[in-house]
Structure formats: C-alpha cells, structure tokens
Amino acid sequence: MTTQPEADKVALTARNVSWDWTGLPMHYFDANPFATHLANGMNMLLPEGEVFFVEVFQKALPLIKDDAVRADVIGFIGQEATHSSSHQSLLEHLKAQGLDTDPYVAQIQWMFRRLLGDRELTGRKAHSWLLERVAVVAALEHFTSYLGDWGLNARAWDDALDPQVLDLFRWHLAEEVEHRHVAFDLFTHLDGRYPRRVRAWLIAAPFLVILWARGIRYLMSVDPELGEADRRIRFRVARRTWRKGLFPSPWSLARMFLEYFRPRYHPSRYGSTSQAVAYLASSPAARAAA
C-alpha cells in the first residue's frame, strides 16, 4: 500500500471563506473571453463534482478500518463541501450579469447524479459500485492534484486575474495540494486494484475533457458581451493562452494523463504541502475566515 509520507501531511480543516464579487467584470481573466470561459468551464464542473465526491465518501466512511484514513476523509469532506459553495457563488454572480449557465449545468448534473449516482443495488453489487465511484473520485483528484501544483506556481496569473478570483483559485488549489493524497489513499485502503484504478481513469478523463470542452463552447455561445463574430473558439487564441502561461500546455496535460498509469503512482509527487500551507496562511479569504 503506497501512502503519502506522514511528514508531508497536515490535519485537514475546512475554512469558512466567503467572497464579494461586486464589480467583477464578465471577462475577468486577462480581459480575454476564451481564457475566462476556460476557467468558467471548470468552475461549473466543480460544484456538482465536489457534491458527488462528498456523497461518495460519506457512504464509504463506515467501511474504513484505519483511523488515520478516516480522519483524512472527514477533513476532505469538509474542504470539498466548501469548495463547491465557493465556486457556486462565482457562477451565481456571472448568471446575474446575464450569463445563462443552467443548460450546461444540467449536463454536468446528468453525469454525476444519473450516470455516476446511486443505483438500486444490494449486497456485493452495491459494494462494487461504491468502490468504482471511489476509484473515479481518486482518478479525478489526480487531475486536481496536478492542477493544484500547476496553479500555485503559475506566475502569469498574478497580473492576469482579478485579485479576488486569483485568491479563490489559489485558495482552492492550495487545499487540493493539501489533501491530494486522501482519495487515492482511501481507494488503496478499500480496494487498490490496478485494473480498477486504470479503468476509472479511462472513464473519468474523457468525460472531464468532453464536458470541459462543451462548457467552453457553450459559454462562448451565450456570452452576452460577445458579438457573433467573436463566439467561435480559434486555435490561435487557445495557443496564445497556454503560451502566455495562463493554462497548462497540451504536452503538460498529456504527461499528467500518462502518469496515472504508473504502477507505483502516488499523488504526493504533485506539489508541496509546505507551499500550500504557506499560501493558505497568506490568502486574504482564508485569513478573514480564521
């Protein structure tokens, strides 16, 4: 069983952060509609996804035999619930400005509530379905661990993002680094079989890409501040976005995708707990919550 070294762990605590989006412009990311909706696509995935994470882990709690794993899972549940509500607040602000997010959110809800939701199963089948969903959460947390490490070190964000959105993103990503080991350690504790791990990633990764891409395209199409000629996603604009360091490059994402297939993989390789804790100690929202 591969777990994160104890020296790189901290007690996981939910921080009661809050946000005031008054005056935030529609295109808050580098004054760039594509970069903004690239971020918004993930913002829209997160609330539903993290509600799903919380529900699955709550169902898994009675199966945990290790006190340290249980304590980590309880801390993870608290942090993920706060992430969901925080990103939802930004979406509500954008919706009030005229960005209609409901049709796309309905697609995300279908995935997490219908495709991956509870089923009328009992006995071994119910247990197996729960393990499959724990494996999916661990797979998706592989991506958020990578993104957490990347975002905490994305210096281009410092000047490109509205300060409050920058703090929202970095606060969230710091907590993702802080708890990056939990989902994988829970999966390892309950099951840990390599075929199930790989199968979950091969299911989760394409759905993540497809939903994110659909979200960007949809948001560009309904953005009330864009003219018809500006709604198309152009490759040169996307390329400029990652070349400026605003988002990971396709090559970096490809390496991340392949990393999960390593038999001895563990998410502790992504990021630094001390860096995450240092950011959380300086985050304006986290300091206000404390």
C-alpha positions as CSV (number, residue, x, y, z in Angstrom):
1,M,0.0,0.0,0.0
2,T,1.5,3.3,-1.1
3,T,0.6,6.3,1.0
4,Q,1.8,9.8,1.5
5,P,4.6,10.2,4.0
6,E,3.4,11.3,7.4
7,A,5.9,14.2,7.4
8,D,4.1,15.7,4.3
9,K,0.6,15.5,5.8
10,V,-1.3,18.1,7.8
11,A,-4.6,18.0,9.7
12,L,-7.3,18.8,7.1
13,T,-9.7,21.6,8.1
14,A,-12.5,23.3,6.2
15,R,-12.0,27.1,6.1
16,N,-15.2,29.2,6.2
17,V,-14.2,31.5,3.4
18,S,-16.6,34.0,1.6
19,W,-16.4,36.2,-1.4
20,D,-17.8,39.5,-2.6
21,W,-17.9,39.6,-6.4
22,T,-19.3,43.2,-6.6
23,G,-17.8,44.9,-9.7
24,L,-16.2,41.8,-11.1
25,P,-16.2,42.1,-15.0
26,M,-17.6,39.3,-17.2
27,H,-14.1,38.7,-18.7
28,Y,-12.1,38.7,-15.5
29,F,-9.2,36.6,-16.9
30,D,-6.7,38.7,-18.8
31,A,-9.7,40.6,-20.3
32,N,-9.9,37.5,-22.5
33,P,-13.3,35.8,-23.2
34,F,-11.7,32.5,-24.1
35,A,-9.4,32.3,-21.0
36,T,-12.3,33.4,-18.8
37,H,-14.6,30.7,-20.1
38,L,-11.9,28.1,-20.0
39,A,-11.8,28.9,-16.3
40,N,-15.6,29.1,-16.1
41,G,-16.0,25.7,-17.7
42,M,-14.0,24.2,-14.8
43,N,-15.9,26.5,-12.3
44,M,-19.1,24.9,-13.5
45,L,-17.8,21.4,-13.2
46,L,-16.6,21.8,-9.7
47,P,-19.7,22.4,-7.6
48,E,-21.5,19.3,-8.9
49,G,-18.4,17.2,-9.0
50,E,-17.5,18.1,-5.4
51,V,-21.0,17.4,-4.2
52,F,-20.5,13.9,-5.8
53,F,-17.2,13.5,-4.0
54,V,-18.7,14.3,-0.7
55,E,-21.7,11.9,-1.1
56,V,-19.5,9.0,-2.2
57,F,-17.0,9.5,0.6
58,Q,-19.8,9.8,3.2
59,K,-21.0,6.4,2.0
60,A,-17.5,5.0,2.2
61,L,-16.9,6.1,5.8
62,P,-18.4,3.0,7.5
63,L,-16.0,0.8,5.5
64,I,-12.9,2.5,6.7
65,K,-10.8,0.4,9.3
66,D,-7.9,2.8,9.6
67,D,-8.3,5.8,12.0
68,A,-5.8,8.0,10.1
69,V,-7.6,7.3,6.8
70,R,-10.9,8.1,8.4
71,A,-9.7,11.4,9.8
72,D,-8.3,12.4,6.4
73,V,-11.6,11.5,4.7
74,I,-13.6,13.6,7.2
75,G,-11.3,16.6,6.6
76,F,-11.5,16.0,2.9
77,I,-15.4,16.0,3.0
78,G,-15.4,19.4,4.8
79,Q,-13.0,21.0,2.4
80,E,-14.7,19.8,-0.7
81,A,-18.1,21.0,0.5
82,T,-16.7,24.5,1.0
83,H,-15.1,24.4,-2.5
84,S,-18.4,23.6,-4.1
85,S,-20.3,26.5,-2.4
86,S,-17.4,29.0,-3.1
87,H,-17.4,28.3,-6.9
88,Q,-21.2,28.3,-6.9
89,S,-21.1,31.9,-5.6
90,L,-19.0,33.0,-8.6
91,L,-21.4,31.3,-11.0
92,E,-24.3,33.0,-9.4
93,H,-22.6,36.4,-9.9
94,L,-22.0,35.7,-13.6
95,K,-25.5,34.4,-14.0
96,A,-26.8,37.7,-12.5
97,Q,-24.8,39.5,-15.2
98,G,-26.6,37.6,-17.9
99,L,-24.5,34.5,-18.5
100,D,-27.1,31.7,-18.6
101,T,-25.3,28.6,-17.1
102,D,-28.3,26.4,-16.5
103,P,-28.4,24.3,-19.7
104,Y,-24.7,23.3,-19.3
105,V,-25.1,22.7,-15.5
106,A,-27.9,20.3,-16.4
107,Q,-25.5,18.2,-18.5
108,I,-23.0,18.1,-15.6
109,Q,-25.8,17.1,-13.2
110,W,-26.7,14.2,-15.5
111,M,-23.2,12.8,-15.4
112,F,-22.7,13.0,-11.7
113,R,-26.3,12.3,-10.5
114,R,-27.5,9.9,-13.1
115,L,-24.5,8.2,-14.7
116,L,-22.4,8.0,-11.6
117,G,-25.2,8.3,-9.0
118,D,-26.8,5.8,-6.6
119,R,-28.3,2.7,-8.2
120,E,-30.8,0.2,-6.8
121,L,-28.3,-2.4,-5.9
122,T,-27.7,-4.5,-2.8
123,G,-25.1,-6.7,-1.4
124,R,-21.9,-7.3,-3.4
125,K,-23.1,-5.4,-6.4
126,A,-23.8,-2.3,-4.2
127,H,-20.3,-2.6,-2.6
128,S,-18.6,-3.0,-6.0
129,W,-20.4,0.1,-7.4
130,L,-19.3,2.1,-4.4
131,L,-15.7,1.0,-5.0
132,E,-16.0,2.0,-8.6
133,R,-17.1,5.5,-7.6
134,V,-14.3,5.9,-5.0
135,A,-11.9,4.9,-7.8
136,V,-13.5,7.6,-10.1
137,V,-13.0,10.2,-7.3
138,A,-9.4,9.2,-6.9
139,A,-8.9,9.5,-10.7
140,L,-10.4,13.0,-10.8
141,E,-8.3,14.0,-7.8
142,H,-5.2,13.0,-9.7
143,F,-6.1,15.8,-12.1
144,T,-6.9,18.3,-9.3
145,S,-3.6,17.5,-7.6
146,Y,-1.8,18.2,-10.8
147,L,-3.8,21.4,-11.4
148,G,-3.2,22.5,-7.8
149,D,0.6,22.2,-8.2
150,W,0.5,24.0,-11.5
151,G,-1.8,26.8,-10.4
152,L,0.2,27.6,-7.3
153,N,3.2,28.2,-9.5
154,A,1.5,29.9,-12.4
155,R,3.2,33.3,-12.1
156,A,1.4,34.6,-15.2
157,W,-1.8,34.5,-13.1
158,D,-0.6,37.3,-10.8
159,D,-1.2,40.0,-13.3
160,A,-3.9,38.4,-15.5
161,L,-6.5,37.6,-12.9
162,D,-8.8,39.8,-10.8
163,P,-7.3,39.6,-7.3
164,Q,-10.4,38.1,-5.7
165,V,-10.7,35.4,-8.4
166,L,-6.9,34.8,-8.1
167,D,-7.4,34.2,-4.3
168,L,-10.4,31.9,-5.0
169,F,-8.4,29.8,-7.4
170,R,-5.2,29.6,-5.3
171,W,-7.1,29.0,-2.0
172,H,-8.9,26.1,-3.7
173,L,-5.8,24.7,-5.4
174,A,-3.8,25.0,-2.2
175,E,-6.3,22.9,-0.4
176,E,-6.2,20.4,-3.4
177,V,-2.5,20.0,-2.8
178,E,-3.1,19.8,1.0
179,H,-5.5,16.9,0.6
180,R,-4.1,15.4,-2.6
181,H,-3.4,12.0,-1.0
182,V,-6.8,11.4,0.5
183,A,-8.8,10.0,-2.3
184,F,-6.0,7.7,-3.6
185,D,-5.3,6.5,-0.1
186,L,-8.9,5.7,0.5
187,F,-9.1,3.8,-2.7
188,T,-6.0,1.9,-1.8
189,H,-7.4,1.2,1.7
190,L,-10.7,-0.2,0.4
191,D,-9.5,-1.9,-2.8
192,G,-6.4,-0.6,-4.6
193,R,-6.5,-3.0,-7.6
194,Y,-4.6,-1.6,-10.6
195,P,-7.2,-2.7,-13.2
196,R,-9.9,-0.8,-11.4
197,R,-7.7,2.2,-11.0
198,V,-6.9,2.3,-14.7
199,R,-10.5,1.7,-15.7
200,A,-11.7,4.6,-13.6
201,W,-9.2,6.9,-15.1
202,L,-10.0,5.8,-18.6
203,I,-13.7,6.6,-17.9
204,A,-13.1,9.8,-15.9
205,A,-10.5,11.5,-18.1
206,P,-12.5,11.5,-21.4
207,F,-15.7,12.7,-19.6
208,L,-13.7,15.5,-18.0
209,V,-12.3,16.6,-21.3
210,I,-15.6,16.4,-23.2
211,L,-17.6,18.2,-20.5
212,W,-15.0,20.9,-20.1
213,A,-14.8,21.5,-23.9
214,R,-18.6,21.5,-24.2
215,G,-18.7,24.1,-21.4
216,I,-16.2,26.4,-23.1
217,R,-18.0,26.3,-26.4
218,Y,-21.4,26.8,-24.7
219,L,-20.3,29.7,-22.6
220,M,-18.7,31.4,-25.6
221,S,-22.0,31.0,-27.5
222,V,-24.2,32.6,-24.8
223,D,-21.8,35.3,-23.5
224,P,-23.9,38.5,-23.6
225,E,-20.9,40.7,-24.2
226,L,-19.6,38.9,-27.3
227,G,-20.7,39.7,-30.9
228,E,-21.5,36.9,-33.3
229,A,-18.0,37.0,-34.9
230,D,-16.3,36.6,-31.6
231,R,-18.1,33.5,-30.4
232,R,-16.0,30.9,-32.3
233,I,-13.1,29.2,-30.5
234,R,-10.0,29.8,-32.6
235,F,-6.9,27.7,-32.2
236,R,-4.5,30.7,-32.3
237,V,-6.3,32.2,-29.3
238,A,-6.1,28.9,-27.4
239,R,-2.4,28.6,-28.2
240,R,-1.7,32.1,-27.1
241,T,-3.4,31.4,-23.8
242,W,-1.2,28.5,-22.9
243,R,1.9,30.1,-24.3
244,K,1.3,33.1,-22.0
245,G,1.3,30.6,-19.1
246,L,-2.4,31.1,-18.3
247,F,-3.2,27.4,-18.6
248,P,-1.2,24.2,-18.8
249,S,0.1,23.3,-22.2
250,P,-1.3,20.2,-24.1
251,W,2.1,18.5,-23.6
252,S,2.0,19.0,-19.8
253,L,-1.6,17.7,-19.7
254,A,-0.5,14.6,-21.7
255,R,2.3,13.8,-19.3
256,M,-0.2,14.2,-16.4
257,F,-2.6,11.8,-18.2
258,L,0.1,9.1,-18.6
259,E,1.4,9.5,-15.1
260,Y,-1.7,7.8,-13.6
261,F,-0.8,4.5,-15.4
262,R,2.5,4.1,-13.4
263,P,2.0,1.1,-11.1
264,R,3.8,2.9,-8.2
265,Y,1.9,6.2,-8.8
266,H,1.0,8.3,-5.8
267,P,-0.4,11.9,-5.9
268,S,2.1,13.0,-3.2
269,R,4.6,13.6,-6.1
270,Y,2.4,16.6,-7.2
271,G,3.0,19.8,-5.3
272,S,4.4,20.8,-1.9
273,T,2.4,20.7,1.3
274,S,4.5,23.4,2.8
275,Q,3.9,25.6,-0.2
276,A,0.2,25.0,0.0
277,V,0.1,25.7,3.7
278,A,2.1,28.9,3.2
279,Y,-0.4,30.2,0.6
280,L,-3.3,29.4,2.9
281,A,-1.6,31.4,5.7
282,S,-1.4,34.4,3.4
283,S,-4.7,34.0,1.5
284,P,-6.9,37.1,2.2
285,A,-10.1,34.9,2.2
286,A,-8.6,32.2,4.5
287,R,-7.1,34.9,6.8
288,A,-10.5,36.6,7.1
289,A,-12.2,33.2,7.8
290,A,-9.6,32.5,10.5
